[in-house]
Amino acid sequence: MLRVARWYRPDEDEARRLVRQAWVTALGGLDMFAWHTSFRAWLFGILLHHCRGTQADAQRADVAVAVPRRPPRAAHRQPQPSGDWQDLPWSPAWSPESWGVVDDALAALPLAWREAVRFRDVEGWDSGEVCDVLGLTGAEELGVLHAGRTRLAAAVAEHLGLDGCGEARCGWAAVTATAYLEGRLSADQRRTYEAHLSHCGACGCQLQQLRGVAAMLALRSTPDGSVAADPALEAAFRRWRVTRGLRPWRRLPMWWPR
């Protein structure tokens, strides 16, 4: 939670204050939690409410821009681009300068894009929880995730001196690549898309870029994937849920303090 709070408030004291405030709000309203979503998504939703402030309106505007309304019109197929994305150094051995490029590009993304990419790729949340915590539909989450990854891929390509893929003009919606990586396509759609990739260089390059960016961002998470929280508040909650008789234990997420 502290790591997420730092996205919005880099000052350590302010970030800790927001985490404590989120915990107090959650503990005060826990009786209203109906288990319609994961507790983690509910708790982090409270944290985001405290962190965002006046940024919420800007976030909705970013979502509207990112969600595709219709696929592009068909045109001539793009030629095979140069630059081999198969050989990109997606490893922790990247130089600090390289990671700085990624971090700067991530920080420059519009709010909704940045939140979706961070929760999905950096924190490793599944798509359902991302939708719950950000208040998005499945299509909106897919749209902002694709937009964010595409912007980051362009920054990485520029830094490494690779040619971009250009804009796909083959009739396929650009977001199809992200839908493919996220497992959102049906079996028939996957087969059709894979057959298309065999002869469309632009779409193949785009898919490789997005796959590489997602893999790279996963390296930015903590090694154990743990969720930071104030130890005193965790201890207080352990005592609180015993005195209040909170159950069922098995419905709490595995990372929740026992």
RADANOR-V353129 format. One line per field, one symbol per residue. ss: DSSP state (~ for helix, > for strand, _ for the rest). phi: phi as a letter, one per 40 degrees, with the letter a starting at -180 (. if undefined). burial: 1 if it has 24 or more other ideal C-beta (glycine too) atoms within 12 Angstrom, else 0. Layout:
ss = ???
phi = ???
burial = ???
//
This chain:
ss = _~~~~~~~___~~~~~~~~~~~~~~~~~_~~~______~~~~~~~~~~~~~~~~~~~~~~~~~~~~__________________~~~________~~~~~~~~~~~~___~~~~~~~~~~~~____~~~~~~~~___~~~~~~~~~~~~~~~~~~~~~~~_______________~~~~~~_____~~~~~~~~~~~___~~~~~~~~~~~~~~~~~~____________~~~~~~~~~~~~~_____~~~_______
phi = .cccccdbbcccccccccccccccccccbccccbgcbcccccccccccccccgccccccccccccccccaccccacccccccgcccbcccaccdcdcccccccccccccddccccccccccccgccccccccccgbccccccccccccccccccccccccgccccgccbchccdcdccccccgcccdcccccccccccbbccccccccccccccccccccccdcgcbcacdccccccdccccccgcaccccccccccc
burial = 111110111000001101111110111000001000111111111111111100000010011001110000000001001010100101000000011011101100111111111111111110101111111101111111111111111111101101011101010111111111110100000000100110011111111111111111111100000011110011001000100000000000000010
//
